[in-house]
């Protein structure tokens, strides 16, 4: 085998850092995007919103700082020459403050943000939901305290993993309430009828069976699925479907129907109730659809993407530096924020 050299032409496409950043921003949920923008505004002094009042306050503060620092400019340390090769045009351009396309609106229509409010979901925790349903039962004061103890022992997934005898001891030693395992078992059966289906189960098998029992009226596949979980639960978890099929003498179609019924069940009934991810828990619309005289019009929710731009104070400072005027301030303090345009130009435009 011999080595040889050759000249080849290939056509490749590579994503720029700006394109990669844009794709990452597009994948962020609306609520998390707002939090991301707030964090960047706090950490990056070279970035600001389009609020004119805030801009004027910043300019006044910046002017005062420059006047106070005139006497100290002559005492600045060396190291200015290392910035001579910086091309400021890569970071600041005259067109950076152009109005974004999504901000263009027809003046004949009112601003949709004027009468819009961001709706927030009122969350109810899993424990609170259980206690609300407990209040609907006709129980004595003694039974109510015992039932509250049972609900307090439910874990985040909705399971009762504590032994009944241990609950009896807890009530006796901590609250001086005398009860029996039989009384607790009866209350557990009542709590198992609460929503979401499957709560207060002692194990996964009981949790799935509780959910199937509420779906008995949906067809024969549900009743057969109950038999599978009662008699062949270990075989089902190990996917020994042939053994289940022989034991129940069912066809392939019936086996598929049984499997479809079981895989639709929720193994963690308490996991979907209560606190959730902030980006998914709050309903913030990305756009609005308005009915204007029978014609549907779609407008973006501008609250989700505020008008971002580079601070005017930093812009003027960098422009002066680019023109060779280094009397105001060296860019050493702001050099760490030169990536502002690269990181947020997608949101500005």
N, C-alpha and C positions, 0 to 999 in steps of 0.2 A: 504494500500500500504506500503510495507516494503522496507527498504534500504539495499543494499547488495554491496559487493565489489567483483571485478573480475579482472583477469589479461588478457589483450587483446594485440594482436599484430597488428600493423597497418603499412602499407608501405606508407610513405609520401615523396614527392619530393619538396624541397625548393630551390629557386634560391639564389645563393650567391650574395653579393654586386658587385663582378666583373661581373657576368652574367647580372645583372640588368643594370650596367653601359654600358656594351657592347651593349645591346639591344637599349639603349637610343642613343648611338653613331651611330648605324646603321640606325636609323630613321632620323638622321639629314641630310638635303640636302648638297650637295658637297660644295657650296659656304659658307654656314653657318658653315660647319665643319672647313673650312680653317680659318674663323674668330674666331671660338672657340679655335683652336690651337694657333693662334697668341695671343689671350688674355691670355691663360694659360702660354705661354712662357714669356709674360711680367710680369705676377703676380707671377710666381713660379720660383725662381732662381735655384732650384734644377733640373729643366728640361731644356734640350737643344736639338738642332738638331744635326745631324751628321756632321756638317761642321767642318773640322779639324782646319781651321784657327781660327774660333771663339773659339774652344776649347783651342788652344794654348794661345790665348790672355787671356782667363779666367784663365788658369793655372798660367801665369806670374803675373797677377794681384793678384791672390790668394796667390802666394808665397810672393809677396811684402807685402801684408797685414799681413801674418803670421810673417815675419821678424820684421815688425814694432811693432807687438803686443807682442813680446817675453818679453819685459820689463814690460808689463802690466798684464801678466798672474798671477803673484803672488798676484795682487790686486783684482782679481775677487772675487765676493761675493760667499757665500756658496750656497748650494742647489744642488751640484753636485751629492750627494748621491741619490737623487730622481730618477736619470736616471740609477741606477745600474741594475734595473730589466728589462731594455729595451732589447728586442731580436732584434738585428740589422738584423739578417738573414731574418726576415719577410719583410724587406723593401729593402735590397740590397743583391743580389745574384750574383755569378760569371757569370751566364749565361744570365744576363740582356742585354748584348750588342751583343747577337747573331744576325746574319743577319736575318731579317725577310724573310719569305718564298716568299713574293711577290717581293722581291728585287733580287731573283735568276734569272739570265738571261743567255741565251746562248751567249758566246762571239763571235760566228760566225755571229750574227746579230747586226746591229747598234742599239744604244740606241734610242728608239722612241721619247724620250724627247728632243733630240738634235735639231730637226727641227720642233718642235711643239710649237705653240703659243696658248695661251688661247683666244678664240674669245669672244668679248664683244659686247653686243647689243647696238646699237645707239637708244636711246629712244626719241620719239617725244611726247610731252604733248598733251592733249586733245585740249587745246586752240590753240596751234600751228597747229594742224591738221585741225581745223576749218578755221583758217586764210589762210592756204595753199589752201584749196578748194575754199575759198572766192575769192582768187586772180584769179581763173579761170573763174569767171563770168564777163560779160561785163557790168560793172556798172560805173556810173559817180562818180566824187569825192564826191559829196554830198551823194549819195546812199552808197558809200563805207564806209564813216564815220558812217552813221546810222547803217549799217550792222555790223560794228565792235563793236558798242555799244551793239547791240543785242547779239553778241557772247560773249562779256564781261560779260553779265548778266546770262549766262548759268552756272548752278551749276556743281558740280563734277559728278553727275549722268547723265548730258546732258539735263536737263530740263530747260525750261524758266519759272521760277516761279514768275517773276516780272510782274506786270500789264503793259499792253501796254501804258496806260495813264501815268504811272510813268516813263517809258522810254522817252516818249515825253517831260516830264518836265525836266528830267535829261539832255537831249540834249539841251534844251532851256536855262537852267540856268547855266550849267557847261561848255558847249562848244559853246553856242550862235548859235546853229543850229536849224532852224525852220523846223519842219516836222509835219506830221499828223498820226493819228492812221491807216488810210487806207494804207499809204505808208509803215509803219512798218509791217502791216499784209501781204502785198505782199512780202516783203523781208523775213519775217518769213517762208512763204511757199517755197521760194527758198532755204533757209537754211535747211529746213526739208528734202530736197532731198540729203543732204550731207551724207557721211558715217561717222560713223556706222549708220545703219537704226534706226530711232526712235528719233534722236536728235532734240532738239528745240521743243519738245512737251510740252504742258502746264500741262498735267496730265497723269496718267498711261493709261487711256483709249485711249487717242490720241496717245501715244507712241506705244502701241500694234497695233493700227490700221495702223499707218504709216509703221510698219514692215510687216503687212499682205498684204498691198497694193502692195508691191514689190514682193509678192509671189503668185499673182493671177493666174499666168500661171501654177502653180503646180497641180491644180486639183479643184474639186468641194468642197472639205472640206475646202479649204481656203476661198472661197466665202461665205460658210455657217458660218465659224468662224467670218467673218466680220459682218454678220448679227447678230450673237450672241452678239458681243461686242457693236454693235450700239444700239440694242433694249433690250438686257437682260444682260447688264454689271453688274448691282447690283446683279441680281440672280446668275450670274456665280461666282462672288466673294464670295457669301454666299453658293455656292454649291447646289443651288436649281435646280438640273438638270432635275427633273421630270417636273417642270414648263416650262423649256426651251424646253423640248421634246414635250410637249403638244402644246406649242405656235407655234413651227415651224413644227410640225407634221413630226418628223424624227424618224428613227429607232435607236435601241441601237448601232448598228455598226456605223451609221453616227455620233451619239453623241460621241462615243469614238474617231472617227477620228477628230472631231472638237476639243475635249479636247487635243488630242495629238499635234495638230497644235498650240494651244495657249500656252501650257506649254513649247514649244521649243523656245518661244520668249524671248528676253532679256529685263527685266523691268528696267535695268540701263545701257543704251547703252554707256554712257560716263565713266562708272566705269571700263571698261576693257582697256582703252586707257591711255597711259602715264605712270606715275610712278607706279611701282609695287614692290613687295617684292624682296629684293636683292637676296635671295636664289633661287627664281623662275625666275627672270628676266634675269640672265646671263646664257648662255649656256656653261657649262663646262663638257666635256665628262667624264664619269666614266671609260671608257675603249676604246681601239682602235681595229679595225678589219683591219688587213693587208692582202693583196693578195700576197702571196709569191709563184710565179710560179704556179698559179692556186689553191693553197692550202690556205684556210683562217686560219689566226692565230689571236688569241685574246690576247691582253696584257692590263694590268691595267694601268691607268693613274697615275703614281707615284707622279705627282705634287699634287694630292689630299691628299696624306698621306705621309708627309715627315718622314724621319728616326728620330724618337724621342728616347732619352735615358736620363738616370739620369746623371747629371753633374759629371765629373770625380773628380773635386775638392771635392764635397760633398761625393762622394763614398769613396775616400781615407780617408776623415775625419771620416766617420762612421766606416770604417774598423779598423782604428787605435783605435777608441773608443771601438770597440768590442774586440780588443786584450788587452784592459786595458791601452792603452796609451792615457792619457787625457791631454797631454802637448800642443797639437796644438790648440784645441778649444773645448769648451763644445758644445754639440748638442742643447743647449737651443735655439740658434738663428734659427736653421734649424728644430726644432721639429715640427713646424707648417706645414712643407712640407713633412712629412713622408708618407702622403697618395699619393704621386706622382705615385708610382708604381701601387697602386690600381686603380687610376683614369685613367691612360693612358697606362697601360700595354697592353690593347687590341690594341691600335694604334701602339705601338712599334713592336708588333709581328703580 
